[in-house]
Amino acid sequence: MIRKTILLLIFSVLLTSCVPYKQLEELGIINTRGVDKIENNQLETTIIAYQFDAQSPEITTTVFGIGNTIKGARENAGYNTNFELSPGQIRLELYGKETAEDGILEYLSTLVRDARVSDTMLVAVSNVTAKEVLTAGQEELMTDVGQLIQSLIEKEVQEYSIPKTSLQNYLRIESDIGQDPVVPLIGLRDKKPAIVGLAAFQNDRLVGELPIDQAFLINVFLTNTKDTPLEITLQREPLSDYIYNNVSDTYQADNPENEDQFTILVKVLKGQGDIKLKNIEDLHFEANIHLEVDLYETSELLSIKDEKIASILEEEMAKEFERQYNVLFAQLQEINSDPFGFGIIYRINKKDGELTDTEWREKFPNVTVDFNVNVDLMHYGTIQ
């Protein structure tokens, strides 16, 4: 028994010594990668990597590579460094606009096949080239722009302002016939990276750009949202009797600036959406949205002293959300992208339970939806 144990220990030592390893100082750990298609159908990658070089004061370095494949471009980028680039810690993959328009599934499949890449890696699209966003931001901020973009995305996801955007989530939705993925759209504001919208896909191809304030409308149907801050602009007239006029020291409809809108800031404590198929032949759906909100701030002094004004606010918010949903859905039908997943509901209700992508692309532009929003104003106090 002792002899067997000794032999096992010897073999363990010998086998362990056979495992290849790299000194940390020899590696450049890729944290962020931008992918752009260039001339001759080649790929250019912009790589932001952590370096562990005692001789360098910089923690990160940015290198570029060109190749016919992602791996080839990475190898090419390696010629510009004195360390080996390792993709094992990629936290953000950013695709340039033109690249995303041609489809990104082949690049994501490469990542999936690499066991070192985490399925929690973030996926995003830029409204220009990925290189422009990553390099301009790096020069302006003099910091790790990849980490900044990651933080921006993670903050919005945690607040449920935008849908989840991990590699795993993207691939799950993309592979499900009857639903399309959306990811954050990254651009430059004052030469600094920012989330400027939502990139809408048809399968794996970018087909449209949506305003960032529409991201929450979609997310309500993808998950149960909570504690999401939102700014909403309402019609001023229904609230005019409760708006305080500083000039006359009264509550009246006088509006010296001739504005017809009134803006409020709310926190959506709970948000939930549900889709039902009302008529399969007519492609008629019903989408019900329930929101519980707290009122935080108003653009003008507003007195809320009774349930009547609270009911008016609930009604006006519901009207505005329904208007926004109708506008958003018309945009999605125009680009034939279905992030809500109406196609999944349709497929479930079919007798054979089968649906092809081509079939749903033909049907989706003819879908009609009744959006019904119910808003409960939970807390509002007296704002004056």
Secondary structure, DSSP 8 states (H G I E B T S, - for coil): -HHHHHHHHHHHHHHHHHS----GGGEEEEEEEEEEE-GGG-EEEEEEEEE--TT-S-SEEEEEEEESSHHHHHHHHHTTSSSEEEGGG--EEEE-HHHHHH--HHHHHHHHH-TTS-TT-EEEEESS-HHHHHHHHHHHH-S-HHHHHHHHHHHHHHTTSS---BHHHHHHHHTSTT---EEEEEEEETTEEEEEEEEEEETTEEEEEEEGGGHHHHHHHHS-B-SEEEEEEEESGGGGGGBEETTTTEESS--TT---EEEEEEEEEEEEEEEEEEETTTTEEEEEEEEEEEEEEESS-B---SHHHHHHHHHHHHHHHHHHHHHHHHHHHHHT--SS-HHHHHHHHSSS----HHHHHHHGGG-EEEEEEEEEEEE-----
